[in-house]
Amino acid sequence: MTTASTKITRYGTRTAAGALAALLVLSGCSSKAKDDSGTRTAADGVKTGRGISGRTITLGALTDVTGVYATLGKSVTQAQRLYVKQLNAAGGVCGYKVALTVRDHGYDPQKAVSGYTELEPEVLGFVQFIGSPFVAAVKKRIDGQDKDLVLPQAWSSTLLGSPYIRVIGSTYDIETINAVDFLIKKKGLKKGDRIGHVYFEGDYGESALAGSRYLARKAGLAVVEQKIKPTDNDMTAQVAALKRAGVKAIVVSAGPRQAASLVGVAAASGFDVPVIGNNSAFAPQLLATEAGPALTKNYYVASPSLPIGADTPQAKKLVADYRAAYPKDTLDNGIVAGWTAASAFGDALKKACTAKDLTREGVDKALLTINTFDIGFGTAQNFTDAAAPSSRESVILQPDKGVPGGMKVVQEAGASEAARTYTSKP
């Protein structure tokens, strides 16, 4: 690892240690004792509990609209508000209306965990929780005492194994295996080549790195690693290090800003190699920046689903409904992610209603009975095995400002042979 990367690693280790200490203090606190779940039975025979008051089911959303994933958080949240509005207009669930309570944590660990602590006693579950490290920080609470269903906008393999935290789509390690497989099959990587991997410190980056290391060993590649922090926005040092190392392609497991800087700096320095990012490493707003031309030429994204601009009836309807609700806002894949999570939670609520059990435990069990969840975005999800991701497939996308949402499909949904046989390590 280069000197610049080593400095980043050392600083990042200290920063992560401090953040983790704060998280542990916060996650050990709870504003409500759990000796009384508040379970009761309504006149219609439906059991209810925490998160249901009167005829209202309250769901929580812990998002990021001021930090590194601000554009993603905004579109995810607005898509979920739209889903809730349409669900209520159709009669709600069991005659209950659904309400969404939102908190912005700005991708700050203390705000994320304190936001969870604040909302947990008041909600049935969380239809959104952005940030793998933050979800992981409260995982023991969720599994042990809270037992609230959480559908995070996070894909770390460390979240597997919980019946209450259900990642929708392939985890970062599997997604990265599919991404590197694309580079091998479509971009000419061969045995003996080096690939770069620029990744965030913490659960997200480490999970993705496990995937690139795994396929590199199988394919005879070498991985040149560059660890960064979410606050690192200039990738000049990383590009210089990877260029000196002679890498033939780069994987980026970071945010949209870091991906744009990486691709833009590489293009400006004549470093003409393909770059592929994980699903959260792109925002269409980047196409209007100086990095736009380089992104459309050399950048790809591995996604758990088809993009918002997909040519399916469901995608077209979602685009029309979203544009009607938010006419001034940009279309992006955060809309798909938010709508998918809200739809999955909605399906679980409906199944729990049929079983006459709208308690947290009842909704958790209901989701675990859904073995084919498909809302028309290219991949079907199976939620029945908490120890496995709900899908192993990825769609490979490429930026294109001429397409709604700024992404076109260059490889349809599928799982590489390595992804199908790989076992994630929680």
BAZA-712042 format. One line per field, with one value per residue (C-alpha): residue number from 1; residue in three letters; x, y, z. Coordinates in steps of 0.02 Angstrom, whole numbers, m for minus. Each point is the difference from the previous one (the first is absolute). Layout:
num <- NUM; ... .
residu <- ALA; ... .
x <- X; ... .
y <- Y; ... .
z <- Z; ... .
END
This chain:
num <- 1; 2; 3; 4; 5; 6; 7; 8; 9; 10; 11; 12; 13; 14; 15; 16; 17; 18; 19; 20; 21; 22; 23; 24; 25; 26; 27; 28; 29; 30; 31; 32; 33; 34; 35; 36; 37; 38; 39; 40; 41; 42; 43; 44; 45; 46; 47; 48; 49; 50; 51; 52; 53; 54; 55; 56; 57; 58; 59; 60; 61; 62; 63; 64; 65; 66; 67; 68; 69; 70; 71; 72; 73; 74; 75; 76; 77; 78; 79; 80; 81; 82; 83; 84; 85; 86; 87; 88; 89; 90; 91; 92; 93; 94; 95; 96; 97; 98; 99; 100; 101; 102; 103; 104; 105; 106; 107; 108; 109; 110; 111; 112; 113; 114; 115; 116; 117; 118; 119; 120; 121; 122; 123; 124; 125; 126; 127; 128; 129; 130; 131; 132; 133; 134; 135; 136; 137; 138; 139; 140; 141; 142; 143; 144; 145; 146; 147; 148; 149; 150; 151; 152; 153; 154; 155; 156; 157; 158; 159; 160; 161; 162; 163; 164; 165; 166; 167; 168; 169; 170; 171; 172; 173; 174; 175; 176; 177; 178; 179; 180; 181; 182; 183; 184; 185; 186; 187; 188; 189; 190; 191; 192; 193; 194; 195; 196; 197; 198; 199; 200; 201; 202; 203; 204; 205; 206; 207; 208; 209; 210; 211; 212; 213; 214; 215; 216; 217; 218; 219; 220; 221; 222; 223; 224; 225; 226; 227; 228; 229; 230; 231; 232; 233; 234; 235; 236; 237; 238; 239; 240; 241; 242; 243; 244; 245; 246; 247; 248; 249; 250; 251; 252; 253; 254; 255; 256; 257; 258; 259; 260; 261; 262; 263; 264; 265; 266; 267; 268; 269; 270; 271; 272; 273; 274; 275; 276; 277; 278; 279; 280; 281; 282; 283; 284; 285; 286; 287; 288; 289; 290; 291; 292; 293; 294; 295; 296; 297; 298; 299; 300; 301; 302; 303; 304; 305; 306; 307; 308; 309; 310; 311; 312; 313; 314; 315; 316; 317; 318; 319; 320; 321; 322; 323; 324; 325; 326; 327; 328; 329; 330; 331; 332; 333; 334; 335; 336; 337; 338; 339; 340; 341; 342; 343; 344; 345; 346; 347; 348; 349; 350; 351; 352; 353; 354; 355; 356; 357; 358; 359; 360; 361; 362; 363; 364; 365; 366; 367; 368; 369; 370; 371; 372; 373; 374; 375; 376; 377; 378; 379; 380; 381; 382; 383; 384; 385; 386; 387; 388; 389; 390; 391; 392; 393; 394; 395; 396; 397; 398; 399; 400; 401; 402; 403; 404; 405; 406; 407; 408; 409; 410; 411; 412; 413; 414; 415; 416; 417; 418; 419; 420; 421; 422; 423; 424; 425; 426 .
residu <- MET; THR; THR; ALA; SER; THR; LYS; ILE; THR; ARG; TYR; GLY; THR; ARG; THR; ALA; ALA; GLY; ALA; LEU; ALA; ALA; LEU; LEU; VAL; LEU; SER; GLY; CYS; SER; SER; LYS; ALA; LYS; ASP; ASP; SER; GLY; THR; ARG; THR; ALA; ALA; ASP; GLY; VAL; LYS; THR; GLY; ARG; GLY; ILE; SER; GLY; ARG; THR; ILE; THR; LEU; GLY; ALA; LEU; THR; ASP; VAL; THR; GLY; VAL; TYR; ALA; THR; LEU; GLY; LYS; SER; VAL; THR; GLN; ALA; GLN; ARG; LEU; TYR; VAL; LYS; GLN; LEU; ASN; ALA; ALA; GLY; GLY; VAL; CYS; GLY; TYR; LYS; VAL; ALA; LEU; THR; VAL; ARG; ASP; HIS; GLY; TYR; ASP; PRO; GLN; LYS; ALA; VAL; SER; GLY; TYR; THR; GLU; LEU; GLU; PRO; GLU; VAL; LEU; GLY; PHE; VAL; GLN; PHE; ILE; GLY; SER; PRO; PHE; VAL; ALA; ALA; VAL; LYS; LYS; ARG; ILE; ASP; GLY; GLN; ASP; LYS; ASP; LEU; VAL; LEU; PRO; GLN; ALA; TRP; SER; SER; THR; LEU; LEU; GLY; SER; PRO; TYR; ILE; ARG; VAL; ILE; GLY; SER; THR; TYR; ASP; ILE; GLU; THR; ILE; ASN; ALA; VAL; ASP; PHE; LEU; ILE; LYS; LYS; LYS; GLY; LEU; LYS; LYS; GLY; ASP; ARG; ILE; GLY; HIS; VAL; TYR; PHE; GLU; GLY; ASP; TYR; GLY; GLU; SER; ALA; LEU; ALA; GLY; SER; ARG; TYR; LEU; ALA; ARG; LYS; ALA; GLY; LEU; ALA; VAL; VAL; GLU; GLN; LYS; ILE; LYS; PRO; THR; ASP; ASN; ASP; MET; THR; ALA; GLN; VAL; ALA; ALA; LEU; LYS; ARG; ALA; GLY; VAL; LYS; ALA; ILE; VAL; VAL; SER; ALA; GLY; PRO; ARG; GLN; ALA; ALA; SER; LEU; VAL; GLY; VAL; ALA; ALA; ALA; SER; GLY; PHE; ASP; VAL; PRO; VAL; ILE; GLY; ASN; ASN; SER; ALA; PHE; ALA; PRO; GLN; LEU; LEU; ALA; THR; GLU; ALA; GLY; PRO; ALA; LEU; THR; LYS; ASN; TYR; TYR; VAL; ALA; SER; PRO; SER; LEU; PRO; ILE; GLY; ALA; ASP; THR; PRO; GLN; ALA; LYS; LYS; LEU; VAL; ALA; ASP; TYR; ARG; ALA; ALA; TYR; PRO; LYS; ASP; THR; LEU; ASP; ASN; GLY; ILE; VAL; ALA; GLY; TRP; THR; ALA; ALA; SER; ALA; PHE; GLY; ASP; ALA; LEU; LYS; LYS; ALA; CYS; THR; ALA; LYS; ASP; LEU; THR; ARG; GLU; GLY; VAL; ASP; LYS; ALA; LEU; LEU; THR; ILE; ASN; THR; PHE; ASP; ILE; GLY; PHE; GLY; THR; ALA; GLN; ASN; PHE; THR; ASP; ALA; ALA; ALA; PRO; SER; SER; ARG; GLU; SER; VAL; ILE; LEU; GLN; PRO; ASP; LYS; GLY; VAL; PRO; GLY; GLY; MET; LYS; VAL; VAL; GLN; GLU; ALA; GLY; ALA; SER; GLU; ALA; ALA; ARG; THR; TYR; THR; SER; LYS; PRO .
x <- 0; 64; 58; m156; m111; 94; m29; m183; m10; 82; m109; m153; 39; 5; m159; m91; 54; m67; m163; m20; 23; m136; m113; 22; m46; m154; m55; 7; m133; m185; m138; m129; 2; m47; m90; m167; m24; m170; m80; m188; m140; m119; m187; 31; 120; 160; 143; 96; 143; 136; m9; m189; m106; m185; m23; 175; 154; 158; 158; 171; 127; 179; 70; 139; m50; 146; 151; 95; m159; m112; m67; m34; m84; m115; m63; m16; m105; m110; m34; m52; m113; m81; m25; m80; m115; m58; m19; m110; m102; m35; m65; 160; 32; m140; m88; 152; 83; 189; 108; 186; 111; 165; 164; 155; 163; 114; 105; 63; 18; m58; m154; m42; 1; m84; m132; m32; m12; m124; m114; 7; m129; m124; 6; m49; 160; 117; m34; 166; 167; 145; 176; 66; 111; m146; m118; 137; 24; m178; m15; 17; m141; m111; 32; m6; m131; m78; m47; m56; 6; 135; 18; 162; 72; 160; 71; 140; 17; 18; m188; m42; m64; m130; m185; m38; 127; m30; 116; m94; 109; 176; 120; 151; 120; m110; m36; 187; 31; m124; 84; 174; m71; m66; 174; 75; m128; m35; 153; 143; 70; 106; 104; 148; m81; m18; m162; m20; m131; m40; m116; m76; 64; m133; m131; m45; 177; 63; m147; 31; 187; m35; m86; 141; 130; m101; m19; 177; 66; m109; 48; 184; m11; 86; m96; 83; m97; m33; m101; m85; m120; m173; 70; 137; m64; 159; 64; 160; 116; m95; 2; 187; 33; m104; 79; 174; m57; m53; m177; m107; m169; m68; m142; m69; m101; m36; m122; m46; 122; 148; m46; m14; 167; 84; m65; 29; 178; 43; m63; 92; 164; m19; m33; m123; m66; m178; m71; m149; m90; m121; m183; 16; 148; m93; m121; m64; 36; 184; m30; m16; 172; 173; 12; m155; 87; 122; m141; m96; 157; 86; m118; m119; m110; m55; m181; m121; m138; m41; 14; m143; 2; m30; m119; m128; m181; 39; 149; m98; m142; 119; 85; m168; m61; 163; 8; m179; 40; 173; 6; 158; 108; 124; m36; 128; 15; m32; m182; 5; 87; m123; m153; 62; 29; m167; m89; 83; m48; m176; m15; 58; m131; m136; 51; 9; m174; m66; 80; m82; 169; 63; 122; 185; 23; m148; 67; 174; m72; m107; 150; 90; m141; 27; 102; m32; m7; 4; m63; 59; 180; 91; 40; m107; 34; m14; m13; m22; 182; 65; 178; 5; m22; m171; 83; 170; m33; 66; m40; 147; m40; 91; m30; m97; m75; m122; m92; m124; 98; 166; 38; m16; 11; 155; m22; m167; m31; 100; 117; 174; 51; 112; m143; m117; 121; 76; m48; m6; 74; m110 .
y <- 0; 174; 129; 105; m150; m48; 174; m14; m171; 59; 154; m102; m129; 135; 80; m165; m48; 162; m16; m180; 46; 130; m123; m130; 125; 57; m172; m60; 128; m23; 123; m134; m158; m158; m91; 52; m20; 82; m144; 11; m73; 112; m33; m80; m126; 80; 5; 164; 71; 131; 118; m6; 133; 17; m41; 52; m108; 104; m48; 80; 61; 43; 88; 113; 162; 107; m117; m106; m85; 153; m25; m184; 35; 131; m109; m156; 96; 86; m166; m74; 147; m28; m186; 38; 129; m124; m141; 109; 57; m184; m30; m27; m165; m86; 167; 83; 150; m1; 148; 27; 86; 60; 51; 64; m65; 84; m160; 39; m151; 87; 75; m166; m101; 134; 16; m187; 11; 142; m80; m185; 6; 92; m98; m174; m13; 93; 9; 89; 9; 68; m55; m176; 51; 82; m146; m118; 108; m35; m177; m81; 109; m41; m187; m5; 117; 108; m131; 135; m36; 106; 11; 98; 95; m95; m159; m56; m187; 34; 31; m178; m126; 110; m42; 184; 87; m52; 64; 17; m63; m68; 52; 106; m147; m94; 157; 32; m179; 32; 167; m76; m144; 133; 77; m170; m51; 168; 109; m121; m30; m157; m106; 95; 173; 121; 85; 148; 9; 168; m27; 85; m55; m96; m131; 58; 6; m152; m105; 54; m31; m180; m26; 70; m98; m160; 10; 64; m159; m109; 94; 24; 189; 113; 133; 168; 72; 183; 33; 170; 91; 66; 176; m29; 80; 24; m164; 72; m97; m162; 17; 37; m154; m115; 69; m34; m176; m31; m56; m46; 43; 77; m44; 143; m35; 175; 142; 94; 142; m116; m98; 160; 64; m167; m13; 184; 4; m161; 72; 165; m92; m113; m154; m86; m151; m59; 40; m90; 52; m77; 49; 152; 76; 104; 145; 66; 179; m43; m3; 189; 22; 2; m187; m33; m46; m117; m84; m38; m73; m103; m23; m143; m42; m168; 16; m118; 48; 82; 190; 123; 26; m185; m46; m92; 47; 11; 115; 113; 15; 40; 134; 79; m5; 68; 141; 48; 4; 82; 90; 99; m146; m107; m183; m123; m178; 52; 7; m184; m47; 98; m64; m179; 5; 84; m128; m145; 70; 30; m180; m61; 109; m70; m180; 36; 75; m160; m98; 122; 43; 178; m8; 19; m187; m29; 117; m77; m174; 59; 66; m166; m87; 102; m105; 94; 188; 84; 175; 6; 59; m152; m103; m107; m2; m148; 52; m173; m31; 132; m67; 30; 154; 15; m3; m37; 92; 166; 111; 92; 181; 141; 188; 77; 174; m39; m129; 42; m20; 12; m187; m127; m189; m79; m172; m71; m73; m155; m83; m55; m179; 63; 101; m149; m109; 131; 2; 170; 14; 102 .
z <- 0; m40; 125; m31; 27; 157; 72; m41; 81; 161; 12; m46; 135; 133; m66; m10; 175; 71; m96; 54; 182; m16; m88; 135; 134; m95; m54; 179; 46; m23; 35; 37; 105; m94; 140; m76; m188; 8; m95; m13; m104; m97; m20; m169; 78; m67; 125; 7; 102; m4; m148; m13; 85; m31; m185; m54; m37; 17; m95; 21; m127; 48; m151; m61; m86; 58; m9; m125; m64; m2; m176; 33; 166; m72; m143; 110; 126; m129; m87; 167; 39; m169; 36; 169; m79; m132; 128; 110; m149; m37; 177; 99; 89; 97; 4; 79; m80; m14; 56; m35; 129; m75; 81; m91; 73; m129; m6; 175; 115; 159; m86; m82; 160; 105; m136; 11; 190; m14; m129; 48; 141; m111; m163; m58; m102; m117; m186; m24; 92; m103; 48; 28; 148; 90; m23; 60; 155; 59; m68; 172; 66; m147; 14; 189; 73; m135; m132; m121; m186; m85; m189; m18; m147; 40; m73; 115; 26; 188; 3; m53; 125; 83; m20; 28; m113; m180; m136; m165; m142; m6; 137; m45; m7; m124; m99; m14; m58; m140; m38; m15; m103; m121; m11; m40; m130; m82; 32; m32; 175; 0; 118; 69; m17; 145; 46; 116; 136; 81; 147; 152; 169; 95; m38; m176; m68; 93; m62; m180; 19; 55; m168; m106; 98; m21; m189; m21; 83; m111; m159; 36; 20; 126; 97; 36; 146; 43; 159; 18; 117; m46; 22; m132; m159; m103; m74; m77; 116; m27; m189; 3; 107; m110; m158; 69; 46; m181; 37; m151; 81; 160; 118; 106; 157; 60; m31; m159; 34; 21; m156; m103; 63; m34; m178; m38; 67; m92; m164; 24; 32; m153; 107; m117; 98; 34; 172; 78; 158; 123; m9; 114; m93; m128; m12; m167; 55; m31; m187; 2; 79; m79; 32; m107; m164; 88; 95; m161; m79; 134; 147; 41; 149; 70; 56; 90; m123; m165; 2; 19; m189; m37; m140; 108; 38; 186; m27; m117; 124; 143; m106; m43; 180; 70; m127; 42; 186; m13; m169; 40; 57; m95; m33; 69; 62; 179; m53; m48; 163; 107; m93; 8; 188; 33; m110; 89; 170; m65; m60; 171; 85; m112; 34; 187; m12; m81; 143; 124; 78; m27; 145; m39; 13; m116; m134; 12; m24; m145; m97; 25; m94; m159; m121; m163; 13; m170; m38; m180; 15; m66; 154; 115; 187; 120; 183; 76; 52; 120; m17; m188; m109; m81; m172; m77; m162; m62; m148; m77; m43; m88; 19; m144; 15; m140; 106; 141; 160; m91; m10; m141; 11; m77; 79; 55; 173; 39; 124; m47; 37; 140; 76; m2; 99; 116; 184; 85; 173; 120 .
END
